[in-house]
Amino acid sequence: MPHGSMKGDAMSKIWANSGDSHVMEPDDVWTSRLPAHLAERAPRAVKDERHETVYVDGQTVFRTLNAFAEAARAPGARDLSARLADLDAEGVVNQVLFPSMGLWTYRITDGELWRACASAYNSWMAEEVMSASDRLVGVAMLPLLSTEDAVAELQRAADLGFRAAMLATTPPEGRDYNLDVWDDLWAAAADANLALAFHVGTGADPRMFRGPGAVVINYVETFIPGQRTVAILTAAGVLDRHPGLKVFIAEGGASWVPALADRMDEGYRQHGAFASPKLSRLPSEMIFEQVYASFQHDRSAIPAFEAMEYPNVLWGDDYPHLEGTYGHTQETLRQLFGAVDPATAERVLVSNFDRLLGTTTRVPVTA
Amino acid sequence: MPHGSMKGDAMSKIWANSGDSHVMEPDDVWTSRLPAHLAERAPRAVKDERHETVYVDGQTVFRTLNAFAEAARAPGARDLSARLADLDAEGVVNQVLFPSMGLWTYRITDGELWRACASAYNSWMAEEVMSASDRLVGVAMLPLLSTEDAVAELQRAADLGFRAAMLATTPPEGRDYNLDVWDDLWAAAADANLALAFHVGTGADPRMFRGPGAVVINYVETFIPGQRTVAILTAAGVLDRHPGLKVFIAEGGASWVPALADRMDEGYRQHGAFASPKLSRLPSEMIFEQVYASFQHDRSAIPAFEAMEYPNVLWGDDYPHLEGTYGHTQETLRQLFGAVDPATAERVLVSNFDRLLGTTTRVPVTA
């Protein structure tokens, strides 16, 4: 039985796969693998008394209060055996692992540096993390300034055993995802059967607000480019030309997907005479079949699956980040899934992860 | 009974209020009411052999194929008695009326011109349209470059009998809706009990894509600033400080609202220690109570109401525009509402309109 039951034993554990978790990279993940002239430009965090500042390639890409940076750091954030103990305690079987500091590489503007950072990270992830447990499913980072570079790294990642490769929700300037410059990457991903994973908040921020409410407004802003990415890949015919290609938007929730699908069907039908390319399937059909999306706490996610018939809802713990469920995972899962149809829970918590990644989950954990 | 029944008589009409319809302004709506130096800068459309081009204040703000501009223009687009006959035929009781050409006034960058255009439009709407039938519920346009101007026109509109006033989903540069420069307008709207209506596609376009899929991608882009507007008004405490204030996002669908509400609750809860202002209610509570949203065709709209418990779903015909239901209104309503709980249909098709605008709908039409 893939999930706990509330009947009889209110405390039985609900086991879940997490489609959205993060490693906290060791400080030397890049410096130990890159030549000095690149290592000094790799992502690094510097703390003063009040702030943590992240630098990449000479740019300041992020600055936050130390209190914010340090909030809710789980014991296993940097230590793999502690992480696996956390997983057992929280009831998480497998985790899709995105980077943390590495998220900022998607702001790099130098091709050589980005290539080197992505490659070093992927080697580290395969050698040091994925080798430790098959419960840890890494996502390969791709350099995005050149499609040739992205294809080469994607193929290397496939050879290293990765099942998903990561792009930015906002691509580099001038390289919108509807342009044919990307065609070789879509074909390579489809050929290698690697899912394309887009994590919210990656690439250049489209907008940043200041003033009243800005913290929450900007949190909302991060989920907009994920919607845009799905719209672009669908309308430009990428999903249509590669029906086996799977796209995953991580950490942005899942219930926006049916809304977007309806919006696109309306746009395609009502403006269809003026649309190019023509599509062989309705946008909603492609999206419901090929696009996956993960949520943490959203009450609307299960109704998106059950009432709006969007099948590819994934749950994620976002461990060990502040937006995630660490410390309250079982409480969250019980609130969300305690009373739902077991088939729904099985699909959202377990098998959609396997569908996306081509894995096979054994529950309960026996490793 | 507020809507038709499929039992016994498959052709019985489903009557609905439309929260999102448009007038097509007569060519002289501005020129006949403005002094010459302003009249020549008011919105105007110029046709050549292939294209229709819209100019406002010396800017070219829109250019489209004549075929696109002329598609699906209903007989009553410009003629009020023909419009009322269209409403009867389509099964629409009342319409909220937004402008068409006037949508482009939300790009004006000159305060005097904007003030004059909004005022002339509102006078025309009250004198020439709303006076013809209480089934035609105009939305007043507001000039947005100065809050003082906006407040003055809102108060004039209230005196003229308007029940809603229109803002742009994207405000003028430097005047984001979270800033306190707007406070007097929120207070004036709450005092006058006028709903704030935001129609998709108004204000400066945040992004425009070119190339494959652009027609549909840009259709999706138009619904993003509506999401942003709700996020901003909620996070900045505007809804919290004015619990009677109602906000309406027109023509962007309705099922994105629960997704946004969940996103905001997560952001406020998880980042709440760093958020300012503090809110007395959860974002989702304020949004579900004070924010209304209208859809035309979306299959996900009724599940957003029934399964996600978002109460303020409104339907709209978008008459006479191409994105709307003219010519297939009854077919669309039967597909969407033919099998749903009558209480759902009554709320979405009839009484939410009255809740938003403070009107009382008599169905069937007896006027």
Interface residues (C-beta under 8 A of the other chain):
Chain A: L65 A67 F68 A71 D176 N178 L179 D180 P206 R207 F209 G211 P212 G213 A214 V215 V216 I217 Y219 V220 E221 F223 I224 Q227 R228 A231 I232 T234 A235 A236 G237 G252 G253 S255 W256 P258 A259 L260 A261 D262 R263 M264 D265 E266 G267 Y268 R269 Q270 H271 A273 F274 A275 S276 P277 P283 F295 Q296 H297 D298 R299 S300 A301 P303 A304 E306 A307 M308 L322 E323
Chain B: L65 A67 F68 A71 D176 N178 L179 D180 P206 R207 F209 G211 P212 G213 A214 V215 V216 I217 Y219 V220 E221 F223 I224 Q227 R228 A231 I232 T234 A235 A236 G237 G252 G253 S255 W256 P258 A259 L260 A261 D262 R263 M264 D265 E266 G267 Y268 R269 Q270 H271 A273 F274 A275 S276 P277 P283 F295 Q296 H297 D298 R299 S300 A301 P303 A304 E306 A307 M308 L322 E323
